[in-house]
Amino acid sequence: MTRQTQTLWISIAGVLGVTAYATLAAVQILVLNPLAAAPGLTLDAIRAEMSGAGESLGHERVLFILGIGVALAVGVAVVSVITKAPPIVPGMTLLALLTFGAFAYFAASFGAGMGLADTFGISGADYSPWAVALYVVSALAAIAVIVVGISTVVRDRRAPAPA
């Protein structure tokens, strides 16, 4: 497999990974967590209660914040393929985007969590366990960035000097 082909496939996998992360985060914020925070109510009933209290889940804000990561991933992939970057460039960059996904999730979920808290008299914390999966993916991506970074430096130092 050529270096260009590796860059292409890593870019595709990275964009798919970031998109899957953002999709799960959006579903967690807008569907799963509200249903877990207000058991026994349908999503429509939760939204109606929130609207009656002057609150909302903030769909537009959630999708905008999470969409930034997807747009950055597509940008990294396109630039990496067009410039024929080494596979390490999109690989490490897209892993870093997954790492920062935890921060994006927190920022995107903050308003929805506060709206749920204000409406139902609960804490603004996650009630659905699916947030843990997002945090685990971000942590594993951070570990991968560190491990790949260290192994790349060690490998480059062991490589024979050019003649």
N, C-alpha and C positions, 0 to 999 in steps of 0.2 A: 504494500500500500504506500503510495507516495505521500510526501509531506502535505501537499495540497489537499489530497483526499482525506487525510487525517484531520486537517484543520476544518474541512467541510463537515465531516461527521461529528466532530467534537462540538462545532458550532450548532449544528442541528440538535444534537442531544442536549446541549446547554440551554438553548432557547425553549425546547420542550420541557426541560426540568424547571426552569424559571416560570414558565407559563403554568405548569401543573401546580407549582407552589402558590402562585398568585391566585389561581382558581380555587384551590382548597382554602386559602386564607379568606377569600371573598365569601365562599359558602359557609365557612366557620363563623364569620362576623355577621352575615346577613340572614342565615338560616339556622345553623346548628346551635350556636350559642344562645340566640333568643329563645329557641324552643326548650333548651335545657334550663335557661334562667327562669322561665315562666311555665313550668310543667302543667300540663292539662289544658293549655290554651293552644289554639291553632296559630299559625304565623299571621294570618289575617287578623285574628283577635288581638294578638300582640301589637301589631302595627296600629290597629284602631285605638287601643288603650294608650299607646305612645302618642299618637296624634292628638287624642283628647287631652293629654297632659302637656301638649306643646312640644313634644319630643319626636325624634325620628331616628332611624338607624343610619341615616346619612349615606344612602346608596351611592350618590354621585361622588362624594368625598372618598369613600372606600374604594370605588373602582378607579378613580383618578390616581390615588396614592399607589395602589397595587399595579396599575397600568404603567407607572413610571418604570418599574423594574422590568416589565416585559419589553417596553420600548428600548430601554438600555440594552437588554439582552439581544434584541434584534439588531440594534446598532453595532454592537460588538461583533456579532456574527457576520454582518455584511462587510464591515471594515476589515475583519480578519480574512475573509475569503477574497475580497477584492485586492488587498495588499499582499496576499499570499504569506500571511504571518505564520510563524512556526506554531505548531499545535499547542504549545505551552501558553501562548498568549490568550486565545479564547478560553482554554481550559481553566487557567487560573482566574481570569477575569469573571467568567461565568460562575465559578465556585465562590468568588468573593460576593457576587450579587446574591447568591443563595445564602451566604453568611449574613449579609445585611437584610435579608428577607425578614428576620426576626424583628428588626427595628421598624421596618415598613409595616409589618403586621401590627405591632404595638401602636404605631401612629394611626393606622387605618382603623383600628378597633377602638381607639380611645373614646371617640365621640359616641359610637354605638353603645359601648359599655356604660358610659355615663348616662345616656338616655334611658337605658334599661334600669339603671340604678335609681334614677330620679322618678321614673314611672312606677316601678314596683317595690321601691323601698328596700333594695338589695345592694350588695356591693357591686362595683363595676368590673369585677374579676371574670375570668373565663369560667363558665359552668360546664361547657362541653369539653370532653377530654381531647378533642381533635387538635386543640392548640398545641398540645404536647408534641404531636407529630411534626408540626412546623418548627418548633424549637429544636427538636432532635435533628432534623434535616439541616438547620442552620449551624448547629454545633458540629455535626459531622463534616459539613462543608468547610468550616473554619479549621478543623483538624486536618482535613485533606490539603488545604492551602499551606498549612505549616509543614506537613510531611513532604509534600511535593516540592515546596520551596527549599527545604533543607536537603532533600535528596538530589535536587538539581545542582545546588551549590557543591555538594560533595562530589557528584559525578563530574562536574566541570573541573574541579581541582585535581581530580585523578586522571583526567584525560591528558594524553601526551601533548606537549607544546607543539605548535605547527613548526614545520621545518623552514 
